[in-house]
């Protein structure tokens, strides 16, 4: 009987996300001590992974970063700062060597849309498929967080990995190491209006670094009243955002986006760049109900809920130099084939 030949190519994609409320509360030590809550929604911009078995070398390629690393054997998969997520993935989930592992992302670099978390998830899914393993989506998210935070040594929260693995709109709660998952089912007409009126803008490369995260963590550790109060307020906003979404209350969603952004800015002086401030002013004049930075802030994307269709806001955003990105909700999470 002829033995069936295994596939030589595996692919995966995982959606990025908008963090509607509660971002930063999923990051230790706050998530360890007080527990965090984040409301996020997956969007139809994706991180893509293509794994091809065979060839003469191990090739790691980040197409959107224009970076390639080549090595003759797996001994080169050391943590040396070059494509750390690719290497961490192959260390955690070794496959037949040699191979080519290529990645790309639909969003600009430093967007704040959870692209590294989505890439983690797509890497785990593609590499697991090549190993003939079928982890469920929760396990994929947990492995993806470990890939980035532990194996690659790039600490952070877990919301991005769970958003990318699960898709849809989620209320995620964090009491490390546990993650609570509660899908939010939106009224279809409300979800369509939210999509139609939401405007996603790229202001430029994010300036957030590990130093920014470290400053916020250190301030919380020393019980800085401003930072501690802001984190607790962000958690409260997340709970109220879940209620507003369930109630299909567009005006309330807009107001909570604005409130979240006020508390987010209180975490660090560099949270709002001049470009972001200019965009916020322009969109307020164009009729935004509210908006905030995507992800950690300090550059990258902002998103705004407009009072009506987002086209008027798009014109105002482009007038101040922002790039308008397409926005559609993604009901499905990670997919591998």
C-alpha positions as CSV (number, residue, x, y, z in Angstrom):
1,X,0.0,0.0,0.0
2,X,1.4,3.4,-1.0
3,X,2.2,5.7,1.9
4,X,0.3,9.0,1.7
5,X,2.8,11.9,1.2
6,X,2.4,14.7,3.8
7,X,1.8,18.3,2.6
8,X,4.8,20.5,2.0
9,X,3.1,23.9,2.6
10,X,1.0,25.1,5.5
11,X,-0.7,28.5,5.9
12,X,-2.5,30.4,8.7
13,X,-4.1,33.7,9.2
14,X,-5.3,35.5,12.4
15,X,-7.3,38.7,12.7
16,X,-6.1,41.9,14.4
17,X,-8.3,43.7,16.8
18,X,-9.7,47.0,18.2
19,X,-9.4,47.2,21.9
20,X,-12.6,49.0,22.7
21,X,-12.0,49.4,26.4
22,X,-9.8,48.2,29.2
23,X,-6.5,47.8,27.5
24,X,-3.4,47.9,29.8
25,X,-5.4,46.0,32.6
26,X,-4.4,42.7,31.0
27,X,-0.7,43.5,31.7
28,X,1.1,42.3,34.9
29,X,1.4,43.2,37.7
30,X,-2.1,44.7,37.6
31,X,-3.6,41.6,36.1
32,X,-2.0,39.5,38.8
33,X,-3.0,41.6,41.8
34,X,-6.4,43.1,40.8
35,X,-7.5,41.3,37.7
36,X,-8.1,43.0,34.4
37,X,-11.0,43.3,32.0
38,X,-10.7,44.1,28.2
39,X,-13.4,44.4,25.6
40,X,-12.1,43.9,22.1
41,X,-13.4,43.2,18.6
42,X,-11.5,41.3,15.9
43,X,-11.2,43.1,12.5
44,X,-10.6,41.8,9.0
45,X,-7.0,42.8,8.8
46,X,-4.8,39.8,9.3
47,X,-1.4,38.4,10.2
48,X,-0.4,35.8,7.6
49,X,2.0,32.9,8.0
50,X,3.3,30.6,5.1
51,X,5.4,27.6,6.1
52,X,7.1,25.6,3.3
53,X,9.0,22.4,4.1
54,X,12.1,21.7,2.1
55,X,14.9,23.6,0.3
56,X,18.6,23.9,1.2
57,X,18.4,26.4,4.2
58,X,16.2,27.4,7.0
59,X,14.8,30.8,5.8
60,X,12.9,33.2,8.0
61,X,11.2,36.0,6.2
62,X,9.2,39.0,7.5
63,X,7.9,40.5,4.2
64,X,6.4,43.7,5.7
65,X,9.7,44.4,7.6
66,X,11.8,43.5,4.6
67,X,13.9,41.2,6.8
68,X,15.3,37.8,6.0
69,X,17.4,35.5,8.1
70,X,19.1,32.3,6.7
71,X,20.8,29.5,8.5
72,X,22.1,26.1,7.6
73,X,20.6,24.2,10.5
74,X,18.3,24.7,13.6
75,X,21.3,25.6,15.7
76,X,20.9,29.1,14.4
77,X,17.5,29.6,16.1
78,X,19.1,31.4,19.0
79,X,17.6,34.5,20.5
80,X,19.8,37.2,19.0
81,X,17.2,39.9,18.3
82,X,16.7,39.0,14.6
83,X,13.0,38.0,13.9
84,X,12.5,36.8,17.5
85,X,8.9,35.6,17.0
86,X,9.8,33.4,14.1
87,X,12.7,31.8,16.0
88,X,10.7,31.4,19.1
89,X,8.0,29.6,17.2
90,X,10.4,27.1,15.6
91,X,12.0,26.5,19.0
92,X,8.6,25.8,20.6
93,X,7.2,23.9,17.7
94,X,10.1,22.3,15.7
95,X,9.2,21.0,12.3
96,X,11.0,19.1,9.5
97,X,14.1,21.1,8.5
98,X,15.1,22.8,6.2
99,X,12.0,25.0,5.7
100,X,11.0,28.6,4.8
101,X,8.8,30.5,7.3
102,X,7.4,33.7,5.9
103,X,5.1,36.2,7.5
104,X,3.3,39.4,6.6
105,X,0.7,41.7,8.1
106,X,-2.1,43.7,6.5
107,X,-1.6,46.6,8.9
108,X,1.3,49.1,9.0
109,X,4.1,48.4,11.4
110,X,3.5,49.7,14.9
111,X,-0.3,50.1,14.3
112,X,-1.4,49.3,17.9
113,X,-3.9,46.8,16.5
114,X,-2.3,43.7,18.2
115,X,-0.4,42.6,15.1
116,X,2.4,40.8,17.1
117,X,-0.2,38.9,19.1
118,X,-2.0,37.9,15.9
119,X,1.3,36.8,14.4
120,X,2.0,34.7,17.4
121,X,-1.3,33.0,17.0
122,X,-0.9,32.4,13.2
123,X,2.6,31.0,13.9
124,X,1.3,28.5,16.5
125,X,-1.5,27.5,14.2
126,X,0.7,26.9,11.1
127,X,3.4,25.1,13.0
128,X,0.9,22.9,14.8
129,X,-0.7,22.0,11.5
130,X,2.7,21.0,10.2
131,X,3.2,18.8,13.2
132,X,-0.2,17.2,12.7
133,X,-1.5,18.7,15.9
134,X,-4.9,20.3,16.4
135,X,-4.9,22.5,19.6
136,X,-8.2,24.2,20.4
137,X,-8.3,28.0,20.2
138,X,-7.8,28.6,23.9
139,X,-4.7,26.5,23.8
140,X,-3.5,28.3,20.6
141,X,-3.9,31.6,22.4
142,X,-2.0,30.4,25.6
143,X,0.8,29.0,23.5
144,X,1.0,32.2,21.4
145,X,1.3,34.3,24.6
146,X,4.1,32.0,25.9
147,X,5.8,32.2,22.5
148,X,6.1,36.0,22.7
149,X,6.3,36.8,26.4
150,X,8.4,33.8,27.6
151,X,10.2,32.2,24.7
152,X,10.9,35.5,22.8
153,X,11.3,37.5,26.1
154,X,8.9,40.2,25.0
155,X,6.5,40.6,28.0
156,X,3.0,41.9,27.7
157,X,-0.6,41.1,28.2
158,X,-2.8,38.4,26.7
159,X,-5.7,40.2,25.1
160,X,-4.2,40.3,21.6
161,X,-3.5,36.6,21.4
162,X,-7.1,35.7,22.6
163,X,-8.7,38.2,20.2
164,X,-6.8,36.7,17.3
165,X,-7.5,33.1,18.3
166,X,-11.2,33.6,19.0
167,X,-12.4,36.3,16.6
168,X,-15.7,38.2,17.2
169,X,-16.3,40.5,20.1
170,X,-15.1,39.4,23.4
171,X,-15.2,40.3,27.1
172,X,-11.9,38.9,28.4
173,X,-11.1,38.9,32.1
174,X,-7.6,38.3,33.5
175,X,-6.5,37.0,36.8
176,X,-3.1,35.6,36.0
177,X,-2.7,32.9,35.0
178,X,-6.4,32.4,34.2
179,X,-8.3,34.0,31.4
180,X,-12.1,34.2,31.3
181,X,-13.8,34.3,27.9
182,X,-17.3,35.7,27.4
183,X,-18.3,36.3,23.7
184,X,-20.6,39.3,23.2
185,X,-23.3,38.8,20.7
186,X,-24.3,42.1,19.2
187,X,-27.6,43.0,17.6
188,X,-27.0,42.6,13.8
189,X,-28.3,46.1,12.9
190,X,-26.2,47.7,15.7
191,X,-23.1,45.8,14.6
192,X,-23.6,47.0,11.1
193,X,-24.0,50.6,12.3
194,X,-20.9,50.3,14.5
195,X,-18.9,49.1,11.5
196,X,-20.3,51.8,9.2
197,X,-19.6,54.6,11.6
198,X,-16.3,53.5,13.0
199,X,-13.2,55.2,11.5
200,X,-9.8,53.6,11.8
201,X,-6.8,56.0,11.2
202,X,-3.0,55.4,11.1
203,X,-1.1,58.3,12.5
204,X,2.4,56.9,12.1
205,X,4.8,54.4,13.6
206,X,4.1,53.7,17.3
207,X,6.6,55.2,19.7
208,X,5.7,52.8,22.5
209,X,8.6,50.7,23.6
210,X,9.4,48.4,26.4
211,X,10.5,51.5,28.3
212,X,7.0,52.9,28.2
213,X,5.5,49.6,29.5
214,X,8.2,49.4,32.2
215,X,7.4,53.0,33.3
216,X,3.7,52.2,33.8
217,X,4.5,48.9,35.5
218,X,7.0,50.6,37.9
219,X,4.5,53.3,38.7
220,X,1.9,50.8,39.6
221,X,4.5,48.8,41.7
222,X,5.3,51.9,43.8
223,X,1.6,52.6,44.2
224,X,1.6,55.8,42.2
225,X,-1.9,57.2,42.8
226,X,-2.4,58.6,39.2
227,X,-1.4,55.4,37.4
228,X,-3.2,53.1,39.9
229,X,-6.3,55.1,39.7
230,X,-6.2,55.2,35.9
231,X,-5.8,51.4,35.6
232,X,-8.7,50.8,38.0
233,X,-10.8,53.3,36.0
234,X,-9.9,51.5,32.7
235,X,-11.2,48.3,34.2
236,X,-14.5,50.0,35.2
237,X,-14.9,51.5,31.7
238,X,-14.5,48.0,30.2
239,X,-17.4,46.7,32.2
240,X,-19.6,49.6,31.2
241,X,-18.5,49.2,27.5
242,X,-19.8,45.6,27.6
243,X,-23.2,46.9,28.9
244,X,-23.3,49.6,26.2
245,X,-22.6,47.0,23.5
246,X,-25.3,44.7,24.8
247,X,-27.7,47.6,24.9
248,X,-26.8,48.6,21.3
249,X,-26.2,52.2,22.6
250,X,-24.0,53.9,20.0
251,X,-23.9,57.3,21.9
252,X,-22.8,55.5,25.0
253,X,-20.1,53.5,23.2
254,X,-18.7,56.8,21.8
255,X,-18.6,58.4,25.2
256,X,-16.9,55.4,26.8
257,X,-14.2,55.4,24.0
258,X,-13.5,59.0,25.0
259,X,-13.4,58.2,28.7
260,X,-11.1,55.3,28.1
261,X,-8.7,57.6,26.2
262,X,-8.6,60.1,29.1
263,X,-7.6,57.4,31.5
264,X,-5.2,55.9,29.1
265,X,-3.4,59.3,28.6
266,X,-3.0,59.5,32.4
267,X,-0.7,56.4,32.4
268,X,2.3,58.1,30.8
269,X,3.2,61.6,29.5
270,X,4.1,60.3,26.1
271,X,0.8,58.5,25.4
272,X,-0.6,61.1,23.1
273,X,1.7,62.4,20.3
274,X,1.2,65.7,18.5
275,X,-0.1,63.9,15.4
276,X,-2.7,62.1,17.6
277,X,-3.8,65.3,19.3
278,X,-4.3,67.0,15.8
279,X,-6.3,64.1,14.5
280,X,-8.5,64.0,17.6
281,X,-9.2,67.7,17.2
282,X,-10.1,67.3,13.6
283,X,-12.4,64.4,14.1
284,X,-14.1,66.1,17.0
285,X,-14.9,69.0,14.7
286,X,-16.2,66.4,12.1
287,X,-18.7,65.0,14.5
288,X,-17.0,62.1,16.4
289,X,-18.9,60.7,19.3
290,X,-15.6,59.6,20.8
291,X,-12.3,57.9,20.0
292,X,-9.1,56.5,21.4
293,X,-5.7,55.1,20.6
294,X,-5.5,51.5,19.5
295,X,-3.3,49.4,21.7
296,X,-0.8,51.0,24.0
297,X,-0.9,54.5,22.4
298,X,2.0,56.9,21.7
299,X,1.5,56.7,18.0
300,X,0.1,54.0,15.7
301,X,-3.7,54.0,15.1
302,X,-6.6,55.8,16.6
303,X,-10.2,54.9,16.0
304,X,-13.3,57.0,16.3
305,X,-17.1,56.4,16.3
306,X,-18.7,59.0,14.1
307,X,-22.2,60.4,14.6
308,X,-23.1,59.3,11.1
309,X,-21.3,57.5,8.2
310,X,-17.5,57.6,8.5
311,X,-16.9,59.2,5.1
312,X,-17.0,62.8,6.4
313,X,-14.5,61.8,9.2
314,X,-12.3,60.1,6.6
315,X,-11.9,63.4,4.7
316,X,-11.0,65.3,7.9
317,X,-8.5,62.6,8.9
318,X,-6.7,62.7,5.5
319,X,-6.6,66.5,5.7
320,X,-4.4,66.3,8.8
321,X,-2.1,63.6,7.3
322,X,-3.6,60.4,8.7
323,X,-4.0,57.2,6.6
324,X,-7.5,55.7,6.7
325,X,-7.6,51.9,7.0
326,X,-10.4,49.6,6.0
327,X,-12.6,48.4,8.8
328,X,-14.8,45.3,8.9
329,X,-15.6,43.0,11.8
330,X,-14.1,39.5,11.7
331,X,-16.4,36.9,13.2
332,X,-13.9,34.1,12.8
333,X,-10.6,33.8,14.6
334,X,-7.4,32.0,13.5
335,X,-7.6,29.7,10.5
336,X,-5.0,27.2,9.3
337,X,-4.9,25.1,6.1
